[in-house]
Amino acid sequence: MLGRNLYPEDECDAARNDENALFLLLRSGVILRELMVVLAPNEANPTPIARSYTKLLAPWKERENISIFLNDCRMLGMADSSMFCTDDLYEGSNMVQVLFGLQYIQCWFNPNSLLSTRSNVSSPRSTKLGSLSDTDFLAMFQNQMLIEDDVL
């Protein structure tokens, strides 16, 4: 989607096999900012992405990249309660919330998702889906997740 290899060539295999690979990839916020430019080019913050900086400035610049990305998400109307905090990602202190936030973002930009504000599927609280049994709703939700995996 971003049109480039996310891992440096010399670190490719080692980085992909690292259990902290997602944390290491996203910590600088650069990929998140690039992702926002691809997904919502008109709404993405025009501030240049901080890509090169000294080690001394790294904590501020990387946190700034993550914060700008999260502010862009808020500006699009995404709920704070479904997102993660800057330090959740930067410090790696709550990667579960980061994963939930990324899944929320995926659903937001996928109009066929049950969680998308642009979905043509009614809310689970609506009478249409509310009349489904728990088993039927779960089956429908699992099918939707399979469709999303195929789309992305």
ABEGO torsion letter per residue (X at the ends): XAGBBABBAAAAAAAAABAAAAAAAAAAGAAAAAAAAAABAAABBABBBBABBBAAAAAAAAAAAAAAAAAAAAAAGBBAAABBBAAAAAAGABAAAAAAAAAAAAAAABAABAABAABABBBAABAAAAABBAAAAAAAAAAAAAAAAAAX
